[in-house]
Amino acid sequence: MPDTVNGAITDSVTQVNTKVLGDTPATAMGNLMMPTSQALAASAQNLTAGQQQANVMYQAATVQGINALMNTGNAVTGAVTGNIIDKG
């Protein structure tokens, strides 16, 4: 049984290990950046959807307010007319 290992084998293993160690920081940053970018994209989509829903609600509230303002005159006229008819 030989006690020594061929130098070409040790060089090959050393180079592979060095490559793995060199790739590790880039892989780690990729693993960090991908979920972060996906979370930011989902956050932006949720914000946009929330703004759209808020705009629908604001528009509905505005229409209800305008309807209330426009119908106030009719309500007052009807009440006054009712009072006049009751006195007569």
Number of C-alpha atoms within 10 A of each C-alpha: 3 4 4 6 8 7 9 9 10 11 11 11 12 12 12 12 12 11 11 12 11 11 11 11 11 11 12 10 10 12 11 11 12 11 11 12 11 11 12 12 12 12 12 12 12 12 12 12 12 12 12 12 12 12 12 12 12 12 12 12 12 12 12 12 12 12 11 12 11 11 12 12 11 11 12 11 12 12 12 12 11 11 11 10 9 8 6 5
